[in-house]
Amino acid sequence: MLGLLLLLQVLASCLWLGHGEVVEAFKGECAEFFYEKTPPSGALRPQNAVRICQKYDDKFRFATLYDKTNRIPVYSGYKYQPGNATRYDRWFVEPQLINKTYDMNMAEEGDIKRKYHINSTVIGQNQAIDQDYMNLKDLDRGHLSPSSHHNDDKWSWATFTLTNIVPQDRKLNQNAWRNYEEKTMRHKNQGCNTTYVITGAVPGNTKVPSGRVNIPSYIWSAACCVKDKKPLKAWAAIAKNEINKNEVKELSLRKLENWLKKLYNGTVTLFKNSCTLE
């Protein structure tokens, strides 16, 4: 009887771990990163995608829908809270994309190798690894949930996971897109108590030299500003992820959703009720 109870405890523990970060649905604490606790719906659902409640230091930091085939995030959802937090100098991966019984917290590849006695090939079966982004020409590691949009070190460091990164044109990442992230967002956020952001990437037709990671054709972002628990305004932006293009187009939420409808070949809804009062 005691042996049976121990077995049941082990099985329960494994199931809990399996649903701690790679989850069936964005619910509970992980839903808090979306306006009205409602994630995007419609065509933003690749066949081989997983939902990740991004966890660092035993706390959920943001949410990501991750495409295991293209090895890039479809989108990351978070609350905009800019500050002067420091950057992390290394990169994390998601242990539960290797094995659902592994640790719920993001971790560096070296730590995972030592803990579970596996190699980079195993780690990279369902996700990008550090080697995929080494020595890329004209491409940066582009954050979807940017480190600068978080006002605490640990929240900022959590964005340095490869499940939150896409190959982004270097000039775009360091100029026009950075200007949108740091200046435009701060300006438009005036008057907001809470701002929910969804930033995503449209898969392209090319890959990085390793052949494992898709280079997006577009990067896009949308924000829903809430004041006194009521939606106040919304805005959006999109940029072609093309060498030397370096241009961000600001547009309304509705127009962005229309763009995405064409790019994803299906209706896309980013915020419940389009971030407006019913």
NORKA-V426977 format. One record per residue. N is the residue number from 0. PHI is phi in whole degrees, 0 to 359 (* if undefined). D_FIRST is the distance of its C-alpha to the first C-alpha in Angstrom with 1 decimal. Layout:
n->[N N]
phi->[PHI PHI]
d_first->[D_FIRST D_FIRST]
//
This chain:
n->[0 1 2 3 4 5 6 7 8 9 10 11 12 13 14 15 16 17 18 19 20 21 22 23 24 25 26 27 28 29 30 31 32 33 34 35 36 37 38 39 40 41 42 43 44 45 46 47 48 49 50 51 52 53 54 55 56 57 58 59 60 61 62 63 64 65 66 67 68 69 70 71 72 73 74 75 76 77 78 79 80 81 82 83 84 85 86 87 88 89 90 91 92 93 94 95 96 97 98 99 100 101 102 103 104 105 106 107 108 109 110 111 112 113 114 115 116 117 118 119 120 121 122 123 124 125 126 127 128 129 130 131 132 133 134 135 136 137 138 139 140 141 142 143 144 145 146 147 148 149 150 151 152 153 154 155 156 157 158 159 160 161 162 163 164 165 166 167 168 169 170 171 172 173 174 175 176 177 178 179 180 181 182 183 184 185 186 187 188 189 190 191 192 193 194 195 196 197 198 199 200 201 202 203 204 205 206 207 208 209 210 211 212 213 214 215 216 217 218 219 220 221 222 223 224 225 226 227 228 229 230 231 232 233 234 235 236 237 238 239 240 241 242 243 244 245 246 247 248 249 250 251 252 253 254 255 256 257 258 259 260 261 262 263 264 265 266 267 268 269 270 271 272 273 274 275 276 277]
phi->[* 298 297 295 297 296 298 296 295 297 296 296 297 296 295 296 298 295 250 283 228 272 243 285 207 281 231 61 301 291 287 295 276 243 302 56 55 237 288 304 224 102 282 278 219 299 297 249 252 229 264 240 273 293 243 225 53 63 219 288 247 192 235 223 264 244 268 288 285 278 57 220 290 284 199 235 245 201 262 282 219 294 193 244 292 276 265 271 256 222 233 261 229 257 302 283 279 268 204 294 267 284 307 280 274 303 209 284 303 300 294 294 301 290 288 250 57 233 246 296 299 293 300 270 299 241 203 288 236 305 299 298 256 286 55 283 271 65 232 249 276 268 288 271 264 287 298 287 267 228 259 225 306 294 293 294 299 297 286 272 243 291 279 244 238 230 290 244 309 300 295 296 297 266 234 298 290 296 298 295 298 263 256 297 299 297 295 290 281 300 92 264 276 221 236 264 236 238 236 222 221 269 303 255 251 232 227 292 307 292 78 253 238 289 262 300 274 220 243 221 206 220 228 238 264 241 229 53 67 236 297 257 195 218 208 203 206 212 218 283 273 234 305 66 288 49 218 247 259 273 204 284 301 298 292 296 299 292 300 295 302 286 290 258 57 174 298 232 241 270 229 303 57 56 59 227 294 292]
d_first->[0.0 3.8 5.4 5.1 6.3 8.7 9.9 10.7 12.5 14.5 15.5 16.6 18.5 20.2 21.2 22.6 24.6 25.9 27.4 28.6 32.0 32.5 32.0 32.5 35.1 36.9 35.4 34.6 36.1 37.3 39.4 41.4 43.5 45.0 47.6 46.1 42.7 43.9 44.0 46.8 46.8 48.7 49.6 47.8 44.8 44.9 42.8 40.9 40.4 37.5 37.3 36.8 36.3 38.0 36.1 37.6 36.5 33.6 36.0 37.1 40.8 41.9 40.9 41.8 41.8 41.9 43.4 41.5 44.2 47.2 45.1 46.7 45.6 46.9 47.1 45.8 45.8 46.3 48.1 51.5 51.7 54.3 54.9 55.7 52.3 52.3 51.4 48.7 50.1 47.4 45.3 41.7 39.7 36.6 33.4 31.5 34.3 33.2 29.4 27.7 25.0 27.7 29.0 30.4 33.5 36.6 37.3 40.1 40.0 40.3 37.2 35.2 36.4 35.5 32.0 30.9 33.3 35.0 38.7 41.0 41.0 37.3 37.8 40.8 39.4 39.1 41.3 44.4 44.4 46.9 48.9 49.7 51.7 53.5 57.3 57.7 61.4 62.4 58.8 56.7 53.0 53.5 51.0 50.2 48.8 51.4 50.8 53.9 52.5 49.9 51.1 48.4 47.7 44.1 44.8 47.6 45.7 43.0 45.7 46.1 43.4 44.6 42.8 45.5 48.4 50.9 53.9 56.7 60.4 61.3 64.5 62.7 59.8 62.1 64.8 64.8 61.0 60.7 63.6 61.8 58.5 60.2 63.4 63.3 59.8 60.7 63.9 62.3 59.5 62.0 61.3 57.6 54.8 52.1 52.7 50.2 50.9 49.9 51.3 50.9 52.3 53.7 53.0 56.1 57.4 57.2 54.7 54.7 55.8 52.3 52.2 48.8 49.6 51.7 54.7 54.9 58.2 57.9 56.3 56.1 55.1 55.1 54.8 54.2 55.7 54.5 56.4 55.3 52.4 54.9 55.8 59.1 59.9 58.6 59.9 59.2 60.4 60.3 61.6 62.2 60.4 63.4 65.2 67.9 67.5 66.3 66.7 64.4 65.3 64.5 64.1 62.6 59.0 60.2 62.3 59.5 57.2 60.1 60.4 56.7 57.0 59.4 57.6 54.2 55.7 54.1 54.0 52.5 51.6 50.9 50.7 49.9 53.2 55.0 54.6 57.0 56.9 56.1]
//
